[in-house]
């Protein structure tokens, strides 16, 4: 386990008190991030049907493919493992086990917003049980938003791995190299610095393709004076940190310099205004106003920051839980953590300056330490 077993027992006691207060027999978890937060159990085996049942009393039970049994049992967080054979119907297995267990006529909570619970499985399970399924949303998430010191320590270490990956990628940029050359250098340095597998692929894109959000490396050659968009990350015990810096493979032009300067200003304005008590909407507006003064606001098409912490593929962010975005009334609290990511997608290129930060008792701690400049690699 990433943390002391007492941490997980405290979390389990909190969840079971919620289960009891709602009069439920238990709750079915399908989100691997919430399962990890509650039990410390991590696996890539969630790509097939997998759920964890948290009862009113006692330890959780995991229902998963037979091949996942040994890892789950070695972990020690579960009272039992209910196996799903590769020729079994997973809903039949789950419904049959719940019926044998006995639900005392109580409803069962279920994570209806989990990515890994399909509509078809939900409908069939709902029809198979003789008790209602009720939505279980936001219970884990409101606790995941504010990190403990131990969680933040993992993110600081993840930041060191992200920095190593970014530094190696910048060094690898040169006309004549390919995006894959740069991505390989980033991954090698990132993993050598201690990172586990990431919740999302980092970004390594060159040339006009940088103007297209979420494009990925595809063996494209880097040409003279291309912009290269680099976003690196690190992961320690599933906790992430990210950062981005722009690079030009040659001599930057006037538009490159002006864009980089604008993004650096937005990043630094955001860092300077973040503090407990300010709303997410206020921070986001401050970022947009800085770009409006430069006439670039039309190219800023996304939220100013997203929450970060636990991440499993396909995503390294907690942005589905909390973000800094327009009109969001959420009030920032100490130990919230974000990836500040001002990015501009112009007509011919895209560029980003970003850092991972923690809200402190009085302001903002930047977790990622890296020189804020436009790098030129001739």
C-alpha positions as CSV (number, residue, x, y, z in Angstrom):
1,X,0.0,0.0,0.0
2,X,1.1,3.5,-0.7
3,X,0.2,4.7,2.8
4,X,-0.1,3.3,6.3
5,X,-3.0,0.8,6.7
6,X,-4.6,3.0,9.3
7,X,-5.2,5.6,6.5
8,X,-7.3,3.1,4.6
9,X,-9.2,2.0,7.7
10,X,-10.1,5.6,8.5
11,X,-11.4,6.1,4.9
12,X,-13.3,2.8,5.1
13,X,-15.0,3.9,8.4
14,X,-16.0,7.2,6.8
15,X,-17.5,5.5,3.7
16,X,-19.4,2.9,5.8
17,X,-20.8,5.6,8.0
18,X,-22.2,7.2,4.8
19,X,-23.6,3.8,3.7
20,X,-25.3,3.4,7.1
21,X,-26.7,6.9,7.2
22,X,-28.3,6.4,3.8
23,X,-29.8,3.1,4.8
24,X,-27.9,1.1,2.1
25,X,-26.8,-2.5,2.1
26,X,-23.5,-1.3,0.5
27,X,-22.1,0.4,-2.5
28,X,-20.6,-0.9,-5.8
29,X,-17.5,0.9,-7.0
30,X,-16.5,0.8,-10.6
31,X,-14.1,3.8,-10.7
32,X,-10.5,2.5,-10.3
33,X,-9.4,5.9,-8.8
34,X,-12.0,5.7,-6.1
35,X,-11.2,2.1,-5.4
36,X,-7.5,3.1,-5.1
37,X,-8.3,6.0,-2.8
38,X,-10.3,3.7,-0.5
39,X,-8.2,0.6,-0.5
40,X,-4.8,1.4,-2.0
41,X,-5.4,-1.4,-4.6
42,X,-4.2,-0.7,-8.1
43,X,-4.3,-2.8,-11.2
44,X,-4.7,-2.3,-15.0
45,X,-7.3,-5.1,-14.9
46,X,-10.3,-2.6,-14.8
47,X,-10.5,-2.7,-18.6
48,X,-12.8,-5.7,-18.2
49,X,-15.8,-5.9,-15.7
50,X,-14.6,-5.2,-12.2
51,X,-16.3,-3.8,-9.2
52,X,-15.7,-3.5,-5.4
53,X,-18.6,-4.0,-3.0
54,X,-18.3,-2.0,0.2
55,X,-20.7,-3.4,2.8
56,X,-22.2,-1.6,5.8
57,X,-19.8,-3.5,8.0
58,X,-16.7,-5.5,7.3
59,X,-14.0,-5.4,4.6
60,X,-14.7,-4.7,0.9
61,X,-15.1,-7.6,-1.6
62,X,-13.8,-7.4,-5.1
63,X,-15.6,-9.0,-8.1
64,X,-13.3,-9.4,-11.1
65,X,-11.8,-11.7,-13.7
66,X,-10.2,-14.9,-12.4
67,X,-6.8,-13.7,-13.7
68,X,-6.9,-10.8,-11.3
69,X,-7.3,-13.0,-8.2
70,X,-3.7,-13.4,-7.2
71,X,-2.9,-9.6,-7.3
72,X,-6.1,-8.8,-5.4
73,X,-5.5,-11.4,-2.7
74,X,-1.8,-10.4,-2.4
75,X,-2.9,-6.9,-1.7
76,X,-4.8,-7.8,1.4
77,X,-7.5,-5.1,1.3
78,X,-10.4,-7.4,0.5
79,X,-12.4,-9.9,2.6
80,X,-13.0,-12.0,-0.5
81,X,-12.5,-12.3,-4.2
82,X,-15.4,-13.3,-6.4
83,X,-14.1,-14.7,-9.7
84,X,-15.6,-14.1,-13.1
85,X,-14.5,-16.7,-15.6
86,X,-13.8,-15.7,-19.1
87,X,-16.9,-17.5,-20.3
88,X,-19.1,-16.2,-17.4
89,X,-21.6,-13.4,-17.7
90,X,-20.2,-10.8,-15.2
91,X,-23.6,-9.4,-14.4
92,X,-25.0,-12.8,-13.6
93,X,-22.0,-13.5,-11.3
94,X,-22.4,-10.2,-9.5
95,X,-26.2,-10.4,-9.2
96,X,-26.0,-14.0,-8.0
97,X,-23.4,-13.3,-5.4
98,X,-25.3,-10.3,-4.1
99,X,-28.5,-12.4,-3.8
100,X,-26.7,-15.1,-1.9
101,X,-25.1,-12.6,0.4
102,X,-28.4,-11.1,1.3
103,X,-29.2,-7.4,1.1
104,X,-32.0,-7.3,3.7
105,X,-34.2,-5.4,1.4
106,X,-31.9,-2.5,1.4
107,X,-31.0,-0.5,-1.7
108,X,-27.4,-0.6,-3.1
109,X,-25.5,2.4,-4.0
110,X,-23.7,2.5,-7.4
111,X,-21.3,4.8,-9.1
112,X,-23.5,5.8,-12.1
113,X,-20.9,8.3,-13.4
114,X,-18.0,5.8,-13.5
115,X,-16.5,5.4,-17.0
116,X,-16.2,1.6,-16.6
117,X,-19.9,0.9,-15.8
118,X,-21.6,0.5,-19.2
119,X,-25.3,1.3,-19.7
120,X,-26.0,-2.3,-20.8
121,X,-24.4,-3.7,-17.6
122,X,-26.3,-1.2,-15.4
123,X,-29.6,-1.9,-17.0
124,X,-29.2,-5.7,-16.7
125,X,-28.0,-5.5,-13.1
126,X,-30.9,-3.2,-12.2
127,X,-33.3,-5.8,-13.7
128,X,-31.7,-8.7,-12.0
129,X,-31.8,-7.3,-8.4
130,X,-34.9,-7.3,-6.2
131,X,-33.7,-4.1,-4.5
132,X,-33.2,-0.6,-6.1
133,X,-29.8,0.7,-7.3
134,X,-29.4,4.3,-6.1
135,X,-26.8,6.8,-7.3
136,X,-23.6,7.2,-5.2
137,X,-21.8,10.3,-6.4
138,X,-19.5,12.8,-4.8
139,X,-18.8,11.0,-1.6
140,X,-15.2,10.1,-2.4
141,X,-14.7,13.0,-4.7
142,X,-15.2,15.8,-2.1
143,X,-12.4,14.2,0.0
144,X,-10.1,13.7,-2.9
145,X,-10.2,17.4,-3.7
146,X,-8.2,18.3,-0.6
147,X,-4.9,16.4,-0.3
148,X,-3.1,15.1,2.7
149,X,0.5,16.0,3.3
150,X,1.5,12.4,2.4
151,X,-0.4,12.7,-1.0
152,X,1.3,16.1,-1.7
153,X,4.7,14.5,-0.9
154,X,4.0,12.0,-3.7
155,X,3.1,14.8,-6.1
156,X,6.3,16.6,-5.3
157,X,8.2,13.5,-6.2
158,X,6.1,13.1,-9.3
159,X,7.1,16.7,-10.3
160,X,10.8,15.8,-10.2
161,X,10.1,13.0,-12.6
162,X,8.1,15.3,-14.9
163,X,10.9,17.8,-14.9
164,X,13.5,15.1,-15.8
165,X,11.3,14.1,-18.7
166,X,10.8,17.6,-20.0
167,X,14.5,18.5,-19.7
168,X,15.4,15.4,-21.8
169,X,12.8,16.1,-24.4
170,X,14.0,19.7,-24.8
171,X,17.5,18.5,-25.2
172,X,16.4,16.0,-27.9
173,X,14.6,18.6,-30.0
174,X,16.5,19.5,-33.2
175,X,15.7,19.9,-36.9
176,X,15.9,16.5,-38.5
177,X,14.8,14.6,-35.5
178,X,11.3,13.1,-35.3
179,X,8.6,13.5,-32.7
180,X,9.3,9.9,-31.7
181,X,12.9,10.7,-31.0
182,X,11.8,13.4,-28.5
183,X,9.0,11.3,-27.0
184,X,11.5,8.4,-26.5
185,X,13.9,10.7,-24.7
186,X,11.0,12.1,-22.5
187,X,9.8,8.6,-21.5
188,X,13.3,7.3,-20.8
189,X,14.2,10.1,-18.5
190,X,10.8,10.2,-16.8
191,X,10.8,6.5,-16.0
192,X,14.5,6.6,-14.9
193,X,13.6,9.4,-12.5
194,X,11.1,7.0,-10.8
195,X,7.8,7.6,-12.5
196,X,5.3,4.8,-12.9
197,X,3.2,4.4,-16.0
198,X,1.2,7.6,-16.6
199,X,-2.5,8.1,-16.5
200,X,-2.4,9.8,-19.9
201,X,0.2,10.0,-22.7
202,X,2.4,13.1,-22.5
203,X,2.3,15.5,-25.5
204,X,5.1,15.7,-28.0
205,X,3.9,17.4,-31.2
206,X,5.8,19.4,-33.8
207,X,5.0,22.0,-36.5
208,X,1.5,23.0,-37.6
209,X,0.0,20.0,-35.8
210,X,0.7,21.8,-32.5
211,X,-2.4,24.0,-33.4
212,X,-4.6,20.9,-33.0
213,X,-5.5,20.1,-29.4
214,X,-4.7,16.6,-28.3
215,X,-2.7,15.6,-31.4
216,X,0.0,13.1,-30.5
217,X,3.4,12.1,-31.8
218,X,3.3,10.2,-35.1
219,X,6.8,10.0,-36.5
220,X,6.6,13.4,-38.0
221,X,10.0,15.0,-38.7
222,X,10.9,18.3,-36.9
223,X,11.6,21.0,-39.4
224,X,13.6,24.1,-39.1
225,X,11.8,26.8,-37.0
226,X,9.0,24.4,-36.0
227,X,7.3,24.9,-32.7
228,X,7.4,21.8,-30.6
229,X,4.7,21.4,-28.0
230,X,5.9,19.4,-24.9
231,X,3.8,18.4,-22.0
232,X,5.5,16.1,-19.5
233,X,4.2,14.3,-16.4
234,X,5.4,12.1,-13.5
235,X,3.5,9.6,-11.4
236,X,4.4,8.3,-7.9
237,X,1.9,5.9,-6.3
238,X,-0.7,7.0,-8.9
239,X,-0.3,10.7,-7.9
240,X,0.6,13.0,-10.8
241,X,2.3,16.3,-11.5
242,X,2.6,17.9,-15.0
243,X,4.3,20.8,-16.7
244,X,4.8,22.2,-20.2
245,X,7.2,24.5,-21.9
246,X,7.4,25.6,-25.5
247,X,10.3,25.0,-27.8
248,X,11.3,26.3,-31.3
249,X,13.6,24.1,-33.4
250,X,15.5,27.1,-34.7
251,X,15.3,30.9,-34.2
252,X,12.0,32.0,-32.7
253,X,10.0,34.5,-34.8
254,X,8.2,37.6,-33.5
255,X,4.9,35.7,-33.2
256,X,6.6,32.9,-31.3
257,X,8.1,35.3,-28.8
258,X,4.9,37.3,-28.3
259,X,2.8,34.2,-27.8
260,X,5.3,32.7,-25.3
261,X,5.5,36.0,-23.4
262,X,1.7,36.2,-23.2
263,X,1.4,32.6,-21.9
264,X,4.1,33.1,-19.3
265,X,2.2,36.2,-18.1
266,X,-1.0,34.3,-17.8
267,X,0.7,31.5,-15.8
268,X,2.4,33.9,-13.4
269,X,-0.8,36.0,-13.0
270,X,-2.7,32.8,-12.1
271,X,0.0,31.8,-9.6
272,X,0.0,35.2,-8.0
273,X,-3.8,35.4,-7.5
274,X,-4.4,31.8,-6.2
275,X,-5.1,31.7,-2.5
276,X,-7.7,30.2,-0.2
277,X,-11.1,31.9,-0.3
278,X,-10.9,33.0,-4.0
279,X,-13.3,31.3,-6.4
280,X,-12.3,29.2,-9.4
281,X,-14.3,31.7,-11.6
282,X,-12.2,34.6,-10.3
283,X,-8.9,32.9,-11.1
284,X,-10.1,31.9,-14.6
285,X,-11.3,35.4,-15.3
286,X,-7.9,36.9,-14.3
287,X,-6.3,34.6,-16.9
288,X,-8.7,35.6,-19.6
289,X,-8.3,39.3,-18.9
290,X,-4.5,39.0,-19.3
291,X,-5.0,37.5,-22.8
292,X,-7.7,40.0,-23.7
293,X,-5.2,42.8,-23.1
294,X,-3.0,41.1,-25.7
295,X,-5.7,40.5,-28.2
296,X,-5.3,36.7,-27.9
297,X,-8.4,35.7,-25.9
298,X,-10.1,34.1,-28.9
299,X,-7.4,31.4,-29.0
300,X,-7.8,30.4,-25.3
301,X,-10.5,27.8,-25.7
302,X,-10.4,25.8,-22.5
303,X,-10.4,26.0,-18.7
304,X,-7.5,27.7,-17.0
305,X,-6.6,24.6,-14.8
306,X,-7.9,21.2,-13.8
307,X,-7.6,19.3,-10.5
308,X,-4.8,16.8,-10.2
309,X,-4.0,13.8,-8.0
310,X,-4.9,10.2,-8.5
311,X,-4.9,9.1,-12.2
312,X,-5.4,5.9,-14.1
313,X,-5.5,5.5,-17.9
314,X,-7.0,7.0,-19.9
315,X,-6.7,10.2,-17.8
316,X,-4.1,11.7,-15.4
317,X,-6.4,14.5,-14.2
318,X,-9.1,15.0,-11.5
319,X,-10.7,17.6,-13.8
320,X,-13.9,15.7,-13.8
321,X,-14.1,16.4,-10.0
322,X,-12.9,20.0,-9.9
323,X,-11.4,22.7,-12.2
324,X,-10.7,26.4,-12.5
325,X,-13.1,27.4,-15.3
326,X,-15.5,30.2,-16.2
327,X,-18.4,30.9,-13.9
328,X,-17.4,28.1,-11.5
329,X,-18.3,29.2,-7.9
330,X,-16.0,26.6,-6.2
331,X,-14.0,28.3,-3.5
332,X,-10.3,27.3,-3.4
333,X,-9.1,25.5,-0.2
334,X,-5.6,24.8,1.2
335,X,-4.1,21.6,-0.2
336,X,-6.2,21.6,-3.4
337,X,-3.8,20.8,-6.3
338,X,-4.1,21.9,-9.9
339,X,-2.4,21.8,-13.2
340,X,-2.4,25.5,-14.5
341,X,-2.4,25.1,-18.2
342,X,-2.7,28.3,-20.2
343,X,-2.5,27.2,-23.9
344,X,-3.1,29.1,-27.1
345,X,-4.0,27.3,-30.4
346,X,-3.3,29.8,-33.1
347,X,-3.7,29.3,-36.8
348,X,-0.3,28.0,-37.5
349,X,0.9,26.6,-34.2
350,X,0.0,26.0,-30.6
351,X,2.0,26.8,-27.5
352,X,1.7,26.1,-23.8
353,X,3.3,27.2,-20.5
354,X,2.1,25.1,-17.5
355,X,2.9,24.2,-13.9
356,X,1.4,22.0,-11.2
357,X,0.5,23.9,-8.0
358,X,-0.8,23.5,-4.5
359,X,-3.1,26.0,-2.7
360,X,-1.4,26.9,0.6
361,X,-2.7,28.5,3.7
362,X,-1.8,31.9,2.3
363,X,-1.3,31.5,-1.4
364,X,0.2,29.1,-3.9
365,X,3.1,26.6,-3.9
366,X,4.5,25.7,-7.4
367,X,5.3,22.0,-7.3
368,X,7.1,21.9,-10.6
369,X,10.3,23.9,-10.8
370,X,11.5,24.7,-14.4
371,X,12.8,27.8,-16.1
372,X,9.9,29.8,-17.6
373,X,11.1,30.7,-21.1
374,X,10.7,29.8,-24.7
375,X,13.5,27.4,-25.5
376,X,15.3,27.7,-28.8
377,X,17.1,24.7,-30.3
378,X,18.9,25.4,-33.5
